Amino acid sequence: MRSDLKTSPLPLKIAAAAGLLFLHLPIVLIFVYAFTTEEKSYQWPPPGLTLQWFSVAWNRPDVWSALGLSVQVAVIATAIAMVLGTLCAAAVSQTKFFGREAISLLVILPIALPGIITGIALRSAFSLFDIPFSVWTIVLGHATFCVVVVYNNAVARFRRTSGSLIEASMDLGADGFQTFRHVILPNIGTALLAGGMLAFALSFDEVIVTTFTGGQQSTLPIWMLEELIRPRQRPVTNVVAMVVVLVTFLPILAAYYLTRDGDQIAGSGK
């Protein structure tokens, strides 16, 4: 493979480099503007560089409040998704019943729908049942797509796990819990962890669904949108955005390394 990359034609290399710049140059600009001395507009090149905006962001209670709400929602939504996504994946991949494919489609449908559709549907449901906006309404909104992320990772790993391992465990006298703990969980553990990390990252930076389910509450992405319309201290928004990039990048990177060898499953070739 390395020899193929070395002999790639120059136009292909240029196209790949252009694609990478197109994807990541805006993120680099966010990092640069977090250090600019200009507080009202985005000048290029920056008139100067400073670290003062990190101190300003650190001492703003509204930033910490929004960050705390985002973390709280992401943790709860991810926990719900881990349970429901795993159970759905086990039911769909390990058993056969009428309508199994239809149920699988319904499980993944929320992530295929535009976020604004999901948001409007949830807001209508909350209004219909007189459910006040709270942390839990945001959690329910985020869980709709977090379940899909965990489900996709878990069902793929379940389908690559040999059923003979489970049968052998049962034949040796293990009950359902012991089989899950010692056979199933070691095989699907990395997939569940990766799905949970991706779900956390998606929930942490969700905007559209939160707009319809949060009421007057502000998660960190909502806070950033509100701050962009203010004329002063815009670099503070870029400082917070840089933190969001790092917070969401790390679990995605970890999920990649955890699942890149997912085809090497115990008993998959038997």
N, C-alpha and C positions, 0 to 999 in steps of 0.2 A: 504493500500500500504506500509506503514511503517513497518508493521509486516512482510510482504513478504521480504523486504530488509534485515531485521534483521535475517531472517532464511535462507538467501542465502548461498549456499554451499561455503566452503573456496576456492576451485579451481576457482569458478566464480569470487569471489572477487579478487583473485590474477590476473586473466586474465584482469579484468577491470582496476586494478591498473597498470598493465603492459602496457595496451593500452594507458592510460592517460600519463604515462611516455614517451612512444614512441612519442606521439603527442606533448608534451609540454616541454620535456627536452631540445631540441635544442633552444627553445625560451629562457629558463632560461640561457643557455650558452651565448646567445647574451647579456643578461643583465649583466652577470658576466664579460665578456670581455670588456664591456664598461668602466670598472673601472680598468683594468689591467695596470701595469706600463710597460709592454713589448709592443713596438710599431711596431715590424717587423714580429712577428709570433704569433701563438696561442699556448701558453704553458699551460699545465694543470698539477698541479694547477698553477694559476697565481703567478708570483714571488712577486707581491705586488699589492696594491690597491691604486688608486689615483682618484681625481676628475678633474685633469687637462684637460682631453679630452673634458669635457663639455665646458670649456672656449675656447678651441681651435675651437670646432665646432661652438660655438656661434659667434666667430669673423671671420669666413670664409665666404666671400661674395658669393662664388659659392654655398654654402649650402642654403643660403637664396634665391638666384636666382632660384635654382631648386625647393625649397619648394614653393615659390610663384607661379611658373608655374604649379606645381602639384595641388595646391589649386584652381587656376584659372580654369584649365581644368576640375577638378572634379565638381566645382560649376556649370559651364556652361553646362557640359554634364548631370549633374543631373537635372538641370532645363528643358532641352530639353526632357529628359526621363520622367519627371513628366507629362509634357503636352501630349506628344505622347503616352506614356504608358497608361495614364488614358483614353484618347480618344479611343484608340484601345480596351481597356478592356470594356468600356461602349458599343461600337459597337458590340463586340462579345457576350457579356453576356446579353444585354438588347434587342437585335433585332434578328430576324431570316431571313436569306437570303441564297441564293445558294452559296456554297463554303465557308461557315463560318468556318468550321473545318480546311479547307486548309489554310485559312488566319491565323488562330490561330497557325497552325504549322509553317508557314513562319515567324511569329512574333518571336517565341521562337527559331528558327533555329540558329541565330547568336551565342547564348550562348552555343549551343550544338556542333558547329563546333570548331575545334582546333584554337587557337588564331593565329597561323602562317598562316592558310588558310585565315582568315579574314584580316590579315595584308597584305598578298600578293595581295589579291583582291583589297583592298583599294589603295595600292601603284600603282597597275596597272591602276586603274581608274584615280587616280590623274595624272599619267604620260600621259594617253591618252588625257585628257582634259587640259593638261598643267597647272595644279593647283600647285602653289608653296607651299612648306611646310611652315606651320605657326601654330599658336595656334589652328586655326580652323580645320586644318587637323587632329590634335590630338583629338580635341573635337568630330569630326565626327566619328573617330575610336572608341572612348570610348562610344559614345552614342549608337552604335550598340548593345552593350550588356547591357548598363544601362537601355535602354528601356525595355528589357526583364524582368529585375528584378522588375521594377515598374509594368509592365503589369501582371506578375504572382501574385503579392500581390493584385493588384486592382481587377483583374478578379475573384479571389477567394472570395473577400469580396463582390463584386457585386452579385455573384451567391448566396450568403447567405443572401442578403438583400431582404426582401419581396417586390414584385412588388405592393402589395396592398397599401403600404405606398405612392408610387409615384402616384398611381391612386387616392388615397384619397386626396392628395395635389392638384392634377389637378381638382378634383371635387369641392374642396373648393374655387376654383378661382385663385390659384397660377399659375404664368406663369413659363416658363422653368427655368429661372434664379433663381426665388424664390424657386422653388422645389429643384434645385441643392444646393442652399445655406443652406436651412433650413432642408432638408430631406436627400438628398443623401450625401452631404459632411460630416455631423456629423457621418454617418454610415461607410463611407469609409476613413475618415480622418486619423485614426491611421494606416491603411494599407498603405495609400499613404506616410505617414511620415516614416514608417518603410522601405518601398521600396526605398524612397529617400535616407535614411541613408545608406542602403546596397549598393545602386548605387554609392554613394559618396565614400564609402570604397573601392569598387572594382576599381573605376576609379583612386583613389589616389595611389594605389599600382600596377597598370597595367604596364607590361613590354613589352610583346611580340608585341602587336598591336602598342604600342608607338614606338618601334624600327623601324617599317615600315612606320609610318606616321609622325614622329617627325623631320626627317632630322637631322640637327646639334643641335637641341634643346635638352636639358636634363631635364627631370622631375626628381623628387627625386629618384625613383627606378633606373632609368638609371644612374644617378650620382653615386649611391651606387655600381652598377655593375662595373663602370669604376674605382672607387676607390679601389676595391678589388684587382686589378692587380698591384697596387702600393706597393712598399715594406715598406713604412714608414707611420706612423700615421694610421694604420689600426683600432685602437680602435675608431677613429673618426667615421668610418663607422658603428661601433656597437652602438655608441651613437645615430646616426641618425636612425639606424634600430630600436632602442628601442623607439624612438619618433614615428616612423611609426607604430609600434605595438600598442602603446597607442592610437594614432589617429584613427586607423582602428578598434580597439577593442571597443572603447566607443560607436560609432554609432551602431555597431553590437549588443552590449549588450542592448542599448536602444531599438533597433528594436525588440529584443526578448521580452522584457517586454511589449512593446506596442502591440504585436500580440499574446501573449500567451493566452489571453482571447478573441480572435477574434471570437469564436463561439457564444458569447453573443451579438448578433446583435438585435437591436430594430426591432420588428415585424417579426423576423425570424421564429417564431413558429406559425404565423397566416396565 
